[in-house]
Amino acid sequence: FTIEQSSPQSNSKPSLLILYSDDQGWGETGCYGNKEIPTPNIDALAANGVRFTQGYVAATYCSPSRAGLLTGKYPTRFGHEFNAVANKSGLRLDQVTLANRLKDLGYATCCVGKWHLGTSEPYRPTQRGFDEFFGTLANTPFFHPRNFIDSRISNEVREVTDDSFYTTDAYAERSIDWLEKNKDKSWFLYLPFNAQHAPLEAPQKYLDRFPNITDEKRKLFAAMLSAQDDAIGRVMAKLRQMGQEENTLVFYIADNGGPTQTTTSKNGGLRGFKMTTFEGGPRVPYISQWKGHWPAGKVYDYPVMNLDVVPTMLAATGNKIAESEKLDGVDLAPFITGQNSARPHETMYWRFGPQWAIRHGDLKLVVSRGGSGKPELYDLSKDQSESSDLATSR
């Protein structure tokens, strides 16, 4: 791959942080309207940065969503439409990751959390541009996680037997430790939580925060989200302690909408859920903070995608990805700062097997599980719950 390098920038290059939540519905955090589960640290990112009301992911399922995030391309372009790709092999080896690009620019790189882009040796994070990996290769319990690797010890897979180990807490702890060790470098930390994915598991200290929630499933979900919010708070506190928050570009995004029935996750009144192409599948919480660069407390209403993270982060380092690479994402900086008042994406696409959707402007044509089986047309500017099918009303 090629990078068009602009004038060299010394230590002014920003550090980069991606916080990726798992199976979290669009309406679950406080800043997206949830009054039931306090999420002060996630809300603080929105208060200090930009909250996107129409943030999307390029796939409505765990592994393809991650493939899109780290490449900046629609995963269908390179055959990564389903989780089965990760189970059989992984993210195609000819695909360049954000970590590959940043490592070539001299960044220290680390992945802490759920990988889900391939389990065999050539597909693991330390072969895809990350200096270190601490986490699981695929879905796993929160206690005694399986398929676990701590690359500081070994690249061999093991099960964690320590009874006190809880993934969300451990991921915050390792992230803080790694940040301390790399504080004198430009760094990129990718922190994909396995929260809020099933199985629903949480330590008692988090469950105790929700005495008024009587539904056991919902109580567990709330405890898990509270733990995730705490973990994010600890990482951000470390940045402040290192004096680096102002020089760190942060994204907080979920990998897809919530699977509602499985975990009680709520998609904020949107139709559909994980693994559907109605709005509840690909529309997710999406926040970015870059103090001194992004306006604080801004609400941005035009649609954006997780594919935009790669070009936005590369541009922030003073480098642009060559147009010949044909990324599907765009640099969001001119749109966020108001230099460009157009839509970042006039048209967006989704495909998940027989389900698909195309959004052009505010019109969305969709065939989704739970729908009529025929193409349905919605005007999302007036009907974000996709309840009035224009294809049948004319």
C-alpha positions in Angstrom: 0.0 0.0 0.0 1.1 3.6 -0.4 0.8 6.6 1.8 1.1 10.1 0.5 3.3 11.8 3.2 2.9 15.4 3.8 5.5 17.6 5.7 7.1 15.6 8.5 5.6 16.2 11.9 7.6 15.3 15.0 6.0 14.5 18.3 3.0 16.6 17.4 1.5 13.5 15.8 -1.7 12.6 17.7 -2.1 9.3 19.6 -5.1 7.3 18.5 -7.7 5.3 20.5 -10.6 3.2 19.2 -13.1 1.9 21.8 -15.3 -0.7 20.2 -18.4 -2.0 22.0 -20.0 -5.3 21.1 -23.7 -5.9 20.4 -24.7 -2.6 22.0 -27.9 -1.0 20.8 -28.2 2.5 19.5 -30.2 3.7 22.5 -28.3 2.3 25.4 -26.0 5.0 26.6 -27.0 8.2 28.5 -26.1 10.5 25.7 -28.4 8.5 23.3 -31.3 8.7 25.7 -31.0 5.9 28.2 -32.1 7.1 31.7 -31.8 3.6 33.2 -28.1 2.9 33.0 -25.7 5.8 33.9 -22.7 6.0 31.4 -20.9 9.1 32.6 -17.6 8.3 30.9 -19.1 7.5 27.5 -21.3 10.6 27.8 -18.2 12.7 28.6 -16.7 11.8 25.3 -19.8 13.2 23.6 -19.7 16.3 25.8 -16.1 16.9 24.9 -16.4 15.9 21.3 -19.0 15.0 18.6 -22.0 12.7 18.9 -23.2 11.3 15.6 -26.9 10.7 15.5 -26.6 8.6 12.3 -23.5 6.6 12.8 -23.4 3.3 11.0 -21.3 0.2 10.7 -20.7 -1.5 7.3 -22.0 -4.8 8.6 -24.6 -5.9 11.1 -22.5 -8.7 12.5 -19.4 -9.0 14.7 -16.5 -10.1 12.5 -17.4 -8.3 9.2 -17.9 -5.0 11.2 -14.4 -5.3 12.5 -13.1 -6.1 9.1 -14.6 -2.9 7.8 -13.4 -0.8 10.7 -9.7 -1.8 10.4 -9.5 -1.7 6.6 -11.8 1.3 5.7 -13.5 -0.9 3.0 -16.9 -2.5 2.8 -16.2 -6.1 4.0 -18.2 -7.6 1.1 -15.6 -6.2 -1.3 -13.1 -8.8 0.0 -15.5 -11.6 0.8 -15.8 -11.0 4.5 -19.6 -10.9 4.8 -20.1 -13.4 7.6 -18.5 -14.5 10.9 -17.8 -17.9 9.2 -14.9 -16.2 7.4 -13.2 -15.6 10.7 -13.9 -19.1 11.9 -12.4 -20.7 8.8 -9.5 -18.4 8.2 -9.7 -14.7 9.0 -9.3 -11.2 7.5 -7.8 -11.8 4.1 -4.0 -11.5 4.3 -3.9 -9.1 1.3 -6.0 -6.6 3.3 -4.0 -3.8 5.0 -5.1 -2.9 8.5 -5.0 0.5 10.2 -2.3 -1.0 12.5 -0.1 -2.0 9.5 -0.4 1.6 8.3 0.4 3.2 11.6 3.3 0.8 12.5 4.9 1.9 9.2 4.6 5.5 10.4 6.5 4.6 13.6 3.5 4.2 15.9 3.5 1.8 18.8 0.4 -0.4 18.3 -1.6 -2.6 20.7 -4.9 -4.6 20.5 -6.6 -5.3 23.8 -9.9 -7.2 23.7 -11.9 -9.4 21.3 -10.2 -9.9 17.9 -12.6 -12.0 15.9 -10.6 -11.7 12.6 -9.1 -15.1 12.5 -7.7 -17.6 15.0 -4.8 -19.4 13.2 -1.3 -17.9 13.5 -1.1 -15.8 10.3 -4.4 -14.0 11.1 -3.7 -13.1 14.7 -3.2 -9.4 15.7 0.6 -9.6 16.1 0.7 -10.7 12.5 -1.6 -7.9 11.3 0.3 -4.8 12.5 -0.1 -4.9 16.3 3.0 -5.0 18.5 1.1 -6.6 21.4 -2.2 -8.5 21.9 -4.0 -9.1 25.1 -7.4 -10.7 24.7 -9.5 -13.4 23.0 -9.4 -14.5 19.4 -13.2 -14.9 19.3 -16.4 -14.8 21.4 -15.8 -16.0 24.9 -17.2 -15.9 28.5 -16.2 -12.9 30.6 -15.0 -15.1 33.5 -12.5 -17.8 32.6 -12.3 -16.7 29.0 -11.1 -19.2 26.4 -9.0 -18.7 23.3 -7.0 -16.1 25.3 -3.6 -14.8 24.4 -1.2 -12.5 26.3 1.5 -11.9 23.7 3.9 -10.6 26.4 4.0 -14.2 27.8 3.3 -16.3 24.7 1.5 -16.4 21.5 -0.1 -19.7 22.5 -3.8 -19.8 23.2 -4.9 -20.7 26.7 -7.9 -20.4 29.0 -7.7 -18.0 31.9 -8.1 -19.9 35.2 -7.8 -17.0 37.6 -11.2 -16.7 39.3 -10.8 -12.9 39.8 -10.3 -12.2 36.1 -13.2 -10.3 34.4 -12.5 -9.4 30.8 -13.8 -5.8 30.9 -11.8 -4.9 34.1 -8.7 -6.8 32.9 -8.8 -5.0 29.5 -8.8 -1.6 31.2 -5.9 -2.6 33.4 -3.7 -3.9 30.5 -4.6 -0.8 28.4 -3.4 1.5 31.2 -0.2 -0.5 31.7 0.6 -0.5 28.0 -0.1 3.3 27.8 2.3 3.9 30.6 5.0 1.8 28.9 4.5 3.7 25.6 3.8 7.2 26.8 6.9 8.7 25.1 5.9 7.4 21.7 3.1 8.1 19.3 0.7 5.2 19.9 -2.4 3.5 18.6 -4.6 1.5 21.0 -7.5 -0.6 19.7 -9.7 -1.7 22.6 -12.6 -3.9 21.3 -14.6 -4.9 24.4 -16.5 -8.2 24.4 -19.2 -6.3 26.4 -22.1 -6.2 25.7 -22.1 -9.6 23.9 -23.6 -12.7 25.4 -23.2 -14.5 27.8 -24.4 -12.0 30.3 -21.9 -12.0 33.1 -20.8 -9.4 35.7 -19.2 -9.2 39.1 -21.4 -8.5 42.1 -19.9 -5.0 42.6 -21.5 -3.9 39.3 -24.8 -5.8 39.9 -25.1 -3.9 43.2 -25.4 -0.6 41.4 -28.8 -1.6 40.0 -31.0 -2.7 42.9 -34.2 -1.3 41.2 -33.8 -3.5 38.0 -35.8 -6.6 38.8 -35.4 -8.4 35.4 -32.3 -10.6 35.9 -31.2 -10.4 32.3 -31.5 -6.6 32.2 -29.7 -6.3 35.5 -26.8 -8.2 34.1 -26.8 -6.2 31.0 -26.8 -2.9 33.0 -23.9 -4.2 35.2 -21.9 -5.1 32.1 -22.4 -1.6 30.5 -21.6 0.1 33.8 -18.3 -2.0 33.9 -17.5 -1.0 30.3 -18.2 2.7 31.2 -15.9 2.4 34.2 -13.2 0.8 32.0 -13.4 3.7 29.5 -13.2 6.2 32.4 -10.0 4.5 33.7 -8.4 4.7 30.3 -9.3 8.3 29.8 -8.1 9.2 33.3 -4.8 7.6 32.4 -4.5 9.9 29.3 -5.2 12.9 31.5 -2.6 11.7 34.0 -0.1 11.4 31.2 -1.1 14.9 29.9 -2.1 13.4 26.6 -5.9 13.7 26.4 -5.6 16.9 24.2 -3.3 15.0 21.8 -5.4 11.9 21.4 -8.1 11.3 18.8 -10.7 8.9 20.2 -13.6 7.0 18.6 -16.3 5.2 20.5 -18.4 2.9 18.3 -20.4 -0.3 18.6 -19.8 -3.1 16.2 -23.5 -3.5 15.4 -27.0 -3.0 17.0 -28.2 -5.1 19.9 -29.6 -8.6 19.5 -32.6 -7.4 21.8 -34.1 -10.8 22.9 -30.8 -12.4 23.7 -29.4 -9.7 25.9 -32.3 -7.2 26.4 -30.3 -4.5 24.5 -32.5 -1.7 23.2 -32.0 -0.1 19.8 -33.6 3.3 20.7 -36.9 2.8 18.9 -35.2 1.7 15.6 -36.7 -1.2 13.7 -34.7 -4.5 13.6 -31.7 -5.6 15.5 -28.3 -7.3 15.0 -28.1 -9.4 11.8 -30.8 -7.4 10.1 -30.5 -4.5 7.6 -33.3 -2.4 9.1 -31.8 0.5 11.1 -31.5 -1.4 14.4 -28.8 -3.6 12.8 -26.2 -1.1 11.4 -27.0 2.2 13.2 -25.0 2.4 16.4 -23.7 4.7 19.1 -20.8 6.6 17.4 -18.8 9.3 19.2 -15.5 11.0 18.5 -13.4 13.3 20.8 -10.3 15.2 19.8 -9.9 18.1 22.1 -8.8 21.4 20.4 -9.6 19.9 17.0 -13.2 18.8 17.2 -15.8 21.2 18.6 -17.0 20.1 22.1 -20.6 19.0 22.5 -21.4 19.0 18.8 -24.2 16.8 17.5 -23.7 15.8 13.9 -26.7 14.6 12.0 -25.4 13.5 8.6 -24.7 9.7 8.2 -21.2 8.5 8.8 -19.7 5.0 8.9 -17.1 3.0 10.8 -15.2 2.9 7.5 -14.4 6.5 8.1 -12.1 5.8 11.0 -9.1 4.6 9.0 -8.9 7.7 6.7 -9.7 10.1 9.5 -7.0 8.7 11.7 -4.4 8.6 8.9 -5.2 12.2 7.9 -4.8 13.3 11.6 -1.2 12.0 11.5 -0.5 14.2 8.6 -0.8 11.4 6.0 -3.4 10.6 3.4 -4.0 7.2 1.9 -3.5 7.2 -1.9 -6.8 7.3 -3.9 -5.6 4.3 -5.9 -6.4 2.2 -2.8 -10.1 3.0 -3.2 -11.1 3.1 0.4 -14.8 3.4 1.0 -14.4 5.6 4.1 -13.7 9.3 4.1 -11.7 11.7 6.4 -14.4 13.2 8.6 -12.3 16.2 9.8 -13.6 18.8 7.2 -17.2 17.7 7.9 -16.9 17.8 11.6 -15.2 21.2 11.6 -17.7 22.7 9.1 -15.2 23.2 6.3 -17.3 20.9 4.2 -21.1 21.2 4.6 -22.0 18.4 2.3 -22.8 14.8 3.3 -19.7 12.6 4.0 -21.6 9.8 2.1 -24.3 10.4 -0.4 -24.9 6.7 -0.8 -24.3 3.8 1.7 -24.6 0.1 1.1 -25.1 -3.1 3.2 -25.4 -6.7 2.4 -25.8 -9.7 4.7 -26.6 -12.7 2.6 -30.2 -12.3 1.1 -30.6 -9.1 3.2 -29.4 -5.8 1.8 -30.0 -2.1 2.0 -29.0 1.0 0.0 -29.3 4.5 1.5 -29.2 7.4 -0.9 -29.6 10.8 0.8 -32.4 10.1 3.3 -34.1 7.4 1.2 -33.4 3.8 2.2 -34.3 0.8 0.1 -34.2 -2.4 2.2 -34.9 -6.1 2.2 -34.5 -7.4 5.7 -35.4 -10.3 8.0 -38.7 -9.4 9.6 -39.8 -7.5 6.6 -42.1 -8.3 3.6 -39.4 -10.1 1.7 -39.7 -7.4 -1.1 -37.8 -4.2 -1.4 -39.2 -1.6 1.1 -38.6 2.1 0.8 -38.4 4.6 3.7 -37.6 8.3 4.1 -35.4 8.3 7.2 -35.6 12.0 7.6 -39.3 11.6 8.6 -39.5 7.9 9.5 -36.4 6.6 11.3 -38.4 3.7 12.7 -39.1 2.5 9.2 -42.8 2.1 9.7 -44.2 3.7 6.6 -43.2 1.8 3.4 -43.3 4.2 0.5 -42.9 1.4 -2.0 -46.5 0.2 -1.2 -48.1 3.6 -0.7 -48.0 4.8 -4.3 
